[in-house]
C-alpha cells in the first residue's frame, strides 16, 4: 500500500512538472516572438527616422535649388 501511495505521488508530481514544462515552452516561444517583433520594429523605426530626416533637413536644399533655378531662368530670359 505504501508503494502504491508513493507511486501516485510521483505520478502527480510528474504531471505537474509536465504541465509546467508546457507552460514554460509556450513562454519561450512568446519570448522569441516578442524579441523578433521588437527587432523588426527597431529596424522599421530607423528607416522611418531616416526618411523623416531627409524630408525635413533636405527640404531647405530643394528650396534653395529651386530658387537658384528660378533665378537662372530669369537671368536667361532677360
C-alpha positions as CSV (number, residue, x, y, z in Angstrom):
1,X,0.0,0.0,0.0
2,X,2.8,2.4,0.8
3,X,4.4,1.8,-2.5
4,X,1.2,2.5,-4.3
5,X,0.8,5.8,-2.5
6,X,4.3,6.7,-3.2
7,X,3.9,5.9,-6.9
8,X,0.7,8.0,-7.0
9,X,2.6,10.9,-5.5
10,X,5.4,10.6,-8.1
11,X,2.8,10.4,-10.9
12,X,1.1,13.6,-9.6
13,X,4.5,15.4,-9.4
14,X,5.3,14.3,-12.9
15,X,2.0,15.5,-14.2
16,X,2.5,18.9,-12.5
17,X,6.0,19.1,-13.9
18,X,4.8,18.2,-17.4
19,X,2.2,21.0,-17.3
20,X,4.8,23.4,-16.0
21,X,7.1,22.4,-18.8
22,X,4.4,23.0,-21.4
23,X,3.8,26.5,-20.0
24,X,7.5,27.3,-19.9
25,X,7.8,26.1,-23.5
26,X,5.0,28.4,-24.5
27,X,6.7,31.2,-22.7
28,X,9.9,30.6,-24.6
29,X,8.1,30.8,-27.9
30,X,6.4,34.1,-26.7
31,X,9.8,35.5,-25.7
32,X,11.2,34.7,-29.2
33,X,8.2,36.2,-30.9
34,X,8.4,39.4,-28.9
35,X,12.1,39.6,-29.4
36,X,11.8,39.3,-33.2
37,X,8.9,41.8,-33.3
38,X,10.9,44.2,-31.3
39,X,13.9,43.7,-33.6
40,X,11.8,44.4,-36.8
41,X,10.2,47.4,-35.1
42,X,13.5,48.9,-34.3
43,X,14.7,48.4,-37.9
44,X,11.4,50.0,-39.2
45,X,11.8,52.9,-36.8
46,X,15.4,53.5,-38.1
47,X,14.2,53.6,-41.7
48,X,11.3,55.8,-40.8
49,X,13.6,58.3,-38.9
50,X,15.9,58.3,-41.8
51,X,13.0,59.2,-44.1
52,X,11.9,62.0,-41.8
53,X,15.4,63.3,-41.5
54,X,15.7,63.5,-45.3
55,X,12.2,65.1,-45.6
56,X,12.9,67.8,-43.0
57,X,16.5,68.7,-43.5
58,X,16.9,68.2,-47.2
59,X,13.8,70.4,-47.8
60,X,15.9,73.6,-47.5
61,X,18.3,72.4,-50.1
62,X,15.5,71.6,-52.5
63,X,14.0,75.1,-52.0
64,X,17.4,76.7,-52.5
65,X,18.0,74.7,-55.7
66,X,14.5,75.7,-57.0
67,X,15.3,79.4,-56.2
68,X,18.6,79.1,-58.0
69,X,16.9,77.5,-61.0
70,X,14.3,80.3,-61.0
71,X,17.0,82.9,-60.8
72,X,18.9,81.3,-63.6
73,X,15.8,81.2,-65.8
74,X,15.0,84.8,-65.0
75,X,18.6,85.8,-66.0
76,X,18.4,83.8,-69.2
77,X,15.1,85.3,-70.2
78,X,16.4,88.9,-69.7
